[in-house]
Amino acid sequence: MPDSLDKLNAEIVECRACPRLVNWREAVATDKRAAFADQDYWGRPVPGFGDPDASIAIVGLAPAAHGANRTGRMFTGDRSGDFLYAALYGAGLASQPQSVRRDDGLYLDGVYITAPVRCAPPGNKPTPAERDNCRPYLRRELSLLANLRVVIVLGQFAYQVMAAELGIKRRPRFGHGVEATAPDGTVVLCSFHVSQQNTFTGKLTPAMFDAVLARARAAAVQPQVGRIEN
């Protein structure tokens, strides 16, 4: 059977490769935050979400304990997601400005959202071994996004992982708005992470993130170096 995003995602949600992460994600799903005490937590690895024909991928770090680990969808159910999906909607890349739950009818147009680590990590800090256990999933995912041209990385962790995956050997130092190009022509755009800490302090403003999205949309329609266009 040929590989597909549906097949990959089915494997991801059943993964138990990292005992520390399994224990943490399941403990959080049992010891719920008071505001969500009446909700059933997802408590499993979180698959990617978005348009299978996407030309733009957005890569974060890992699911939030009471966000995606609760809802089962990337960047859903927390302030980071509120910021991200509002920006995507404003750019015409999402069907609605909020992502509340897996069955809320939201769909993305031209964008796919994923992360190098699929389980919520304690302290939001996965270990190198946990990162590497998840790398094959990310590698398969990238290969299945056949129209991918641009990757927006949210933070240094995602930048380091994606530079390695795309074979960028001499990458510029991370900074908001920094760009790098992979040997196959894929453009990597850096953004500060959409975390509440960054958005509430003004380190990342809506205008700053809108500029990255605008650049991503422009780069997505440019011919790629190293790739033969049909």
C-alpha positions, 0 to 999 in steps of 0.5 A: 500500500502506498504511503499517505498522510492518512496512513502516517497520521494513523501511525503517529497517534498510536506511537508509544516510543518515548516512555517519558512523553507517554507518561506525561501526556497521559498524566496531563489528560487525567489530572486536567486543568480546572477550566477543562475538567469536564472535557475528554483530553486527547492525551495521545500524539498529535498528527499534522493538520491542514491541506495535503496540497499545501505549498506552505508548511508551518512547523512548531515545537510540540503540542501544548499540554492543555492545548493540542494534547487536550484537543488533538489538533495542532495549535488548538485550544490555547493562546498560541493557536488563537494568535496563529489561526487569526493570522492565517484567517486574515491572510486568507489561508484558513476558513475561520479565525479560531481553532476550537476542537477537531470537529469545528469545521475549520480547514486550511487552504495551501497550508499544513501545520506540524511539529518535530515532536508529537507529544506534549513534553514536560516543561515544553522541552523534549530531549534530543532522543525524543526529538530523534524518535519523532524525526522519521514521522516528520521526514515522511510527512515532508515527502508526502507534501508534494507541493511544498515550497516554503516552510515557516519555522516557529522558533530556534528548535524548529529551525534547527530540525528543519535545516537538518531535514532539508540539508541546509548545511550553512544556515544563517543565525536564527532571527525573526524574518531570517530566510534560508534556502535548501538545496532543493529550493525550499525556502525556510522562513524564520519567525519567533514562536507564537507562544503567549510569552512572545505575543503578550510581551510584544516580541512577536506582534500580529504585524510581524507575523503577517509579514512572514505570511506575506513573504511565504505566499510570495515565495510559494509561487516563485520558481524553485532553484534546483527543481524542474517546473512542469 
